[in-house]
């Protein structure tokens, strides 16, 4: 047996570079990369290997909604582990899993009253897509398999879910099911054609969707998958009424409408689910993960319309099996943590998120006076600061992937962790954040952007 030793934060980075393969690595550094080590956290703060206390601007990865070191959630983990740590979902069930499904049904819109639990967002989207195919196979429509998605979207890292991702950089060197994907324009009002109004842009997107259905044929299209707010694409809020109009087209053409709420659910937009509450849409399926346990345990899932299940029960193939499942489906510990997390959300956290949203958005919006900033946009407690070389052309800086990273580096020195996305900075802090902490976060981000502007000028990269 190899010698095992305890690690300090200082030495853990070296060990990680020797043994740990990080997510989304480049070939030149794969398996030999060290990233910032985080040792402890509390509330909205994390502590890194340099001893700095940082505001957790991304809330982990859009997920630590109830904040770090929450005793209610930590106790739930321990209590359930001591009662029942695991049961196989293939031929047994647990009380927490059943209770969680029942509880979620009180929050889902329409008739989305059934749930399949997974281990995260990627497996949730993969499940929804495989279910859509199974649904059509059982109904005698095996040719109905194509999937509609958008440029800029992000849906996961499993084979089918990753095939829908709209960022070419994530697909360039990876195999995907491109022959099954119909990719549409990003619903990004900031980058709409010059001279086009936001209303006309919405009409353009709807016309594009209708033309795609006409071109490929509704009989070949299984589903549309879309995030209510495009998260990793840069917090893209679509034009007013866009989602409702797309939903109507799907309904008319027997195309399943899947709302990917992996990010936007569980308080990020002020509600447990946001499709109907914020966008006026009742989907056929909703995928979710991340905030359901505030990141304390890996849980995801799919809410499925009763109608779809009833239609399958009345087909001529009652023995057809949905051959899909996970070892940790309906995990009792994860389900218990999710139930306690819902207690926190319903007990005041949702109301707090809705109450503080205008202040959060206005505070970040104040950064729009900086020359490097092209747009500040957002909804709920998620926002994006997009940097451009100049506001007239809206071109990102030539540094491409480094602009956001530069700002993040300066912000970390000042006490804030940012989610850098190419030329953008994404902010989605824990929902427990207060006004004073928002002020501090925005002040640091302003200074980080200002320092980056000075740096770019000194290096002759930007003359703004």
C-alpha positions in Angstrom: 0.0 0.0 0.0 1.3 3.4 -1.0 2.2 5.8 1.8 -0.6 8.1 2.7 0.0 11.5 4.3 -2.2 14.4 5.3 -1.9 17.4 3.0 -1.8 21.1 3.7 -3.4 23.5 1.3 0.1 24.5 0.2 1.2 21.0 -0.6 -2.2 19.8 -2.0 -1.7 21.8 -5.2 1.5 20.0 -5.9 -0.1 16.6 -5.3 -3.0 17.6 -7.6 -0.7 18.4 -10.4 0.8 14.9 -10.1 -2.3 12.9 -9.8 -5.6 14.8 -10.4 -7.2 15.4 -13.8 -9.1 18.6 -13.7 -12.4 19.3 -15.5 -12.1 20.8 -19.0 -8.2 20.6 -19.2 -6.1 21.4 -22.3 -4.1 18.6 -23.8 -0.8 20.4 -23.1 -1.4 20.4 -19.3 -3.8 17.5 -18.8 -3.0 15.6 -15.6 -0.3 18.1 -14.7 -2.4 21.2 -13.6 -2.8 22.8 -10.2 -5.7 25.2 -9.5 -6.5 27.4 -6.6 -7.0 25.3 -3.5 -10.0 26.1 -1.2 -9.7 24.9 2.4 -12.8 26.3 4.2 -15.9 28.3 3.6 -18.7 30.0 5.6 -21.7 31.9 4.4 -20.8 33.7 1.2 -17.1 33.4 1.8 -14.4 30.8 0.8 -10.8 30.7 2.0 -8.0 29.9 -0.5 -4.5 28.5 -0.2 -3.0 32.0 0.0 -5.0 32.6 3.2 -7.4 35.1 1.6 -11.1 35.3 2.4 -13.0 35.6 -0.9 -16.6 36.4 -1.7 -17.8 33.3 -3.6 -19.1 35.2 -6.6 -20.2 32.1 -8.6 -21.7 30.3 -5.5 -19.4 27.4 -6.2 -20.9 26.6 -9.7 -24.3 28.3 -9.5 -25.2 25.9 -6.7 -24.3 27.0 -3.1 -27.6 28.8 -2.8 -28.0 28.4 1.0 -24.4 29.4 1.6 -21.4 27.5 3.0 -21.3 25.7 6.4 -25.0 25.6 6.8 -25.6 23.5 9.9 -29.1 22.5 8.9 -27.8 20.9 5.7 -24.7 19.4 7.4 -26.9 17.8 10.1 -29.2 16.4 7.4 -26.2 14.6 5.8 -25.1 13.1 9.1 -28.6 12.1 10.4 -29.6 10.3 7.2 -26.3 8.6 6.8 -26.7 7.1 10.3 -30.3 6.0 9.5 -29.9 4.7 5.9 -26.8 5.6 3.8 -27.9 3.9 0.6 -30.4 1.6 -1.0 -30.5 0.1 -4.5 -33.1 1.9 -6.7 -33.4 -1.1 -9.0 -35.7 -3.0 -6.6 -36.1 -0.9 -3.5 -37.2 2.6 -2.6 -36.6 4.9 0.4 -38.8 7.3 2.3 -36.7 10.4 1.5 -36.9 9.8 -2.2 -40.7 9.5 -2.2 -41.1 12.5 0.1 -38.9 14.6 -2.2 -40.9 13.8 -5.3 -44.1 14.6 -3.4 -42.7 17.9 -2.1 -41.4 19.0 -5.5 -44.8 18.4 -7.1 -46.2 21.2 -5.0 -43.8 23.6 -6.8 -43.8 22.4 -10.4 -46.2 24.0 -12.9 -49.1 22.3 -14.7 -49.1 18.5 -14.5 -45.4 17.9 -14.0 -46.0 15.7 -11.0 -43.5 12.8 -11.6 -39.7 12.9 -11.0 -36.7 10.8 -12.0 -33.7 11.6 -9.8 -30.2 11.7 -11.1 -26.7 12.7 -9.9 -26.4 16.1 -11.4 -27.3 18.4 -14.3 -25.6 16.5 -17.1 -27.3 13.2 -16.2 -30.6 15.1 -15.7 -30.5 16.4 -19.3 -29.3 13.0 -20.6 -32.3 11.4 -18.9 -34.8 13.9 -20.4 -33.4 13.3 -23.9 -33.4 9.5 -23.6 -36.9 9.7 -22.2 -38.0 11.8 -25.2 -36.7 9.2 -27.5 -38.2 6.3 -25.5 -41.5 8.1 -25.6 -41.5 8.4 -29.4 -40.3 4.8 -29.8 -43.1 3.4 -27.7 -45.6 5.6 -29.6 -44.4 4.1 -32.9 -42.5 7.2 -34.1 -38.8 6.0 -34.2 -37.9 8.7 -36.8 -38.8 11.5 -34.3 -35.3 12.0 -32.8 -33.8 15.3 -33.7 -33.1 17.9 -31.0 -33.5 21.7 -31.2 -31.0 23.8 -29.2 -29.3 27.2 -29.3 -25.8 28.6 -29.9 -24.4 29.7 -26.6 -26.3 27.1 -24.5 -24.8 24.7 -22.1 -26.5 21.4 -21.1 -23.8 19.1 -19.8 -20.9 16.8 -20.3 -22.5 13.4 -21.1 -22.7 12.4 -24.7 -26.2 13.6 -25.6 -26.2 16.6 -23.3 -22.8 17.8 -24.5 -24.0 17.4 -28.1 -26.4 20.3 -27.4 -23.7 22.7 -26.1 -23.5 25.9 -28.1 -19.9 26.8 -27.5 -17.8 25.4 -30.3 -14.7 25.3 -28.1 -16.3 22.6 -26.0 -17.0 20.5 -29.1 -14.1 21.1 -31.4 -12.1 18.1 -30.2 -14.9 15.9 -28.9 -17.3 13.5 -30.6 -20.9 14.6 -30.5 -24.2 13.6 -32.1 -24.2 16.4 -34.6 -26.4 14.6 -37.1 -29.2 14.7 -34.5 -28.8 18.4 -33.5 -30.5 21.4 -35.0 -28.7 24.5 -33.7 -30.4 27.8 -33.6 -29.2 31.4 -33.0 -28.5 32.6 -29.4 -31.4 34.7 -28.1 -28.9 37.4 -27.1 -30.4 40.9 -27.5 -27.0 42.6 -27.0 -25.7 41.0 -30.1 -28.8 41.3 -32.3 -28.3 42.7 -35.8 -27.5 46.4 -35.9 -30.6 48.6 -36.2 -33.0 45.8 -35.2 -35.3 46.5 -32.2 -35.5 44.0 -29.4 -39.1 43.2 -30.4 -38.1 42.6 -34.0 -35.2 40.4 -32.8 -37.8 38.3 -30.9 -39.8 38.0 -34.1 -36.6 37.0 -36.0 -35.8 34.2 -33.5 -39.4 32.8 -33.7 -39.3 32.9 -37.5 -36.0 31.1 -37.4 -37.4 28.4 -35.2 -40.5 28.0 -37.4 -38.3 27.7 -40.5 -36.2 25.0 -38.9 -39.2 23.0 -38.0 -40.5 23.4 -41.6 -37.1 22.5 -43.1 -36.5 19.4 -41.1 -40.1 18.3 -40.6 -41.9 18.1 -37.3 -42.1 14.4 -37.7 -38.4 14.1 -37.3 -38.0 16.5 -34.2 -38.3 15.0 -30.7 -37.7 18.0 -28.5 -36.5 21.6 -27.9 -34.1 22.1 -25.0 -33.5 25.5 -23.6 -32.4 27.3 -20.5 -34.8 30.1 -19.4 -31.7 32.2 -18.8 -28.7 31.0 -20.7 -26.2 30.7 -17.8 -22.8 29.7 -19.0 -23.5 31.4 -22.3 -23.2 34.7 -20.4 -26.5 35.1 -18.5 -28.5 35.7 -21.7 -32.0 36.9 -20.9 -34.1 36.3 -24.1 -36.5 38.9 -25.5 -39.8 39.4 -23.8 -42.3 36.7 -24.7 -39.8 34.6 -26.6 -40.2 31.4 -24.5 -44.0 31.5 -24.6 -44.0 31.8 -28.4 -41.5 28.9 -28.8 -43.6 26.8 -26.4 -46.6 27.4 -28.6 -44.8 26.3 -31.8 -43.6 23.1 -30.0 -47.2 22.3 -28.8 -48.6 22.8 -32.3 -46.0 20.5 -33.8 -45.9 17.8 -31.2 -42.3 18.7 -30.2 -41.5 18.2 -26.5 -40.5 21.4 -24.7 -37.7 20.8 -22.1 -36.8 23.7 -19.8 -33.3 23.2 -18.6 -33.5 24.7 -15.1 -30.3 23.2 -13.8 -29.2 26.8 -12.9 -32.4 28.8 -12.7 -34.3 26.6 -10.3 -34.2 26.6 -6.4 -34.1 30.3 -5.8 -31.6 31.6 -8.4 -34.5 33.5 -10.0 -36.5 33.8 -6.7 -38.7 30.7 -7.1 -38.2 26.9 -6.8 -38.9 26.6 -10.6 -38.9 29.7 -12.8 -40.3 28.5 -16.2 -43.9 29.5 -15.4 -43.2 32.1 -12.6 -40.8 34.2 -14.7 -41.5 33.2 -18.3 -45.2 32.1 -18.4 -44.4 28.6 -19.7 -45.5 25.2 -18.6 -42.9 22.8 -20.2 -43.3 19.1 -20.9 -40.2 18.4 -18.8 -38.0 20.4 -16.5 -34.4 19.4 -15.7 -32.8 20.5 -12.5 -29.8 20.0 -10.2 -27.2 22.3 -8.5 -29.3 24.4 -6.1 -31.6 21.5 -5.1 -29.2 20.6 -2.3 -27.2 23.9 -2.4 -24.2 21.8 -3.5 -24.1 19.7 -0.3 -24.8 16.5 -2.2 -24.9 15.6 -5.9 -28.5 15.4 -6.9 -30.3 16.2 -10.2 -33.5 15.2 -11.8 -36.3 15.5 -14.4 -39.9 16.6 -13.8 -42.1 14.9 -16.3 -45.6 15.7 -17.4 -48.3 13.3 -16.3 -49.7 13.5 -19.8 -46.6 11.9 -21.3 -46.7 9.0 -18.9 -50.4 8.4 -19.5 -49.9 8.4 -23.2 -47.2 5.7 -22.9 -49.4 3.5 -20.6 -52.1 3.3 -23.3 -49.8 2.2 -26.2 -49.6 -1.2 -27.7 -46.2 -1.8 -26.1 -46.8 -2.2 -22.3 -43.7 -4.3 -22.0 -41.3 -1.7 -23.5 -38.7 -0.9 -20.9 -37.1 2.5 -20.2 -33.7 0.9 -19.8 -32.2 3.9 -18.0 -31.0 4.4 -14.4 -28.2 5.3 -12.1 -26.6 3.6 -9.1 -27.4 6.8 -7.0 -30.9 7.5 -8.4 -33.1 8.7 -5.5 -30.2 8.5 -3.1 -31.6 8.7 0.5 -28.9 11.1 1.7 -29.3 13.4 -1.3 -33.1 13.4 -1.0 -32.9 14.3 2.7 -30.6 17.2 2.1 -32.8 18.4 -0.7 -35.8 18.3 1.6 -34.0 20.3 4.2 -32.8 22.7 1.5 -36.5 23.2 0.5 -37.3 24.0 4.1 -34.7 26.8 4.0 -36.0 28.1 0.7 -39.6 28.1 1.7 -38.7 29.4 5.1 -37.5 32.8 3.8 -34.6 32.4 1.4 -36.9 32.6 -1.7 -38.5 35.8 -0.3 -35.1 37.2 0.4 -33.8 36.5 -3.1 -36.9 38.2 -4.6 -36.6 41.2 -2.3 -32.9 41.8 -2.9 -32.9 41.1 -6.7 -33.5 44.8 -7.7 -30.7 46.0 -5.4 -28.3 43.3 -6.8 -29.1 44.1 -10.4 -28.9 47.9 -9.9 -25.6 47.7 -8.0 -24.0 45.6 -10.8 -25.6 47.8 -13.4 -23.6 50.7 -12.0 -20.5 49.2 -13.6 -21.8 50.2 -17.0 -20.0 53.5 -16.8 -16.6 51.8 -17.1 -15.2 52.1 -20.6 -14.4 48.4 -20.9 -17.9 47.3 -20.1 -20.3 46.8 -23.1 -23.3 45.6 -21.1 -24.4 44.5 -17.7 -27.4 42.1 -17.8 -29.1 39.6 -15.6 -32.2 38.4 -13.7 -32.7 37.2 -10.2 -29.3 36.7 -8.5 -27.4 36.0 -11.6 -25.7 38.7 -13.8 -23.0 39.1 -16.4 -20.6 42.0 -17.1 -19.6 41.7 -20.7 -16.4 43.5 -21.7 -15.8 44.8 -25.3 -13.0 46.6 -27.1 -15.5 49.4 -28.1 -19.2 49.8 -27.5 -20.0 50.7 -31.1 -18.9 47.5 -32.7 -19.3 45.4 -29.5 -16.2 43.4 -30.4 -14.6 41.5 -27.6 -11.0 42.3 -27.0 -8.3 40.4 -29.0 -7.2 38.7 -25.8 -10.2 36.4 -26.1 -10.1 34.0 -23.2 -7.8 36.2 -21.1 -9.9 39.3 -20.4 -12.2 37.7 -17.9 -9.3 35.8 -16.4 -7.4 39.0 -15.9 -10.3 40.6 -14.1 -10.7 37.5 -11.9 -7.0 37.6 -11.0 -7.2 41.2 -9.8 -10.5 40.5 -8.0 -9.0 37.6 -6.1 -6.2 39.8 -4.9 -8.9 42.1 -3.6 -11.2 39.4 -2.0 -13.6 38.3 -4.7 -13.8 35.1 -6.8 -15.3 35.8 -10.2 -16.6 33.3 -12.9 -14.6 34.4 -15.9 -16.0 33.5 -19.3 -13.8 34.7 -22.2 -14.6 38.4 -22.2 -17.3 38.2 -19.5 -17.5 38.1 -15.7 -20.5 36.2 -14.3 -21.8 36.7 -10.8 -24.2 34.4 -9.0 -23.5 34.6 -5.3 -25.2 32.6 -2.6 -28.7 33.7 -2.0 -27.9 34.6 1.6 -25.9 37.6 0.5 -27.0 41.0 2.0 -26.9 44.5 0.7 -23.6 45.4 2.4 -21.9 42.3 0.9 -23.3 43.2 -2.5 -21.8 46.7 -2.2 -18.4 45.1 -1.3 -18.6 42.7 -4.2 -19.4 45.4 -6.7 -16.7 47.7 -5.4 -14.1 45.0 -5.8 -15.3 44.1 -9.3 -15.1 47.8 -10.2 -11.5 48.0 -9.0 -10.7 44.7 -10.7 -12.0 45.9 -14.1 -10.3 49.3 -13.6 -6.9 47.6 -12.9 -7.4 45.4 -16.0 -8.1 48.5 -18.1 -4.9 50.1 -16.9 -3.0 46.9 -17.6 -4.3 46.6 -21.1 -3.4 50.2 -21.8 0.1 49.7 -20.5 0.6 46.6 -22.7 -0.7 48.5 -25.8 -3.6 46.0 -26.3 -6.4 48.5 -25.8 -6.7 52.2 -26.1 -10.1 52.8 -24.7 
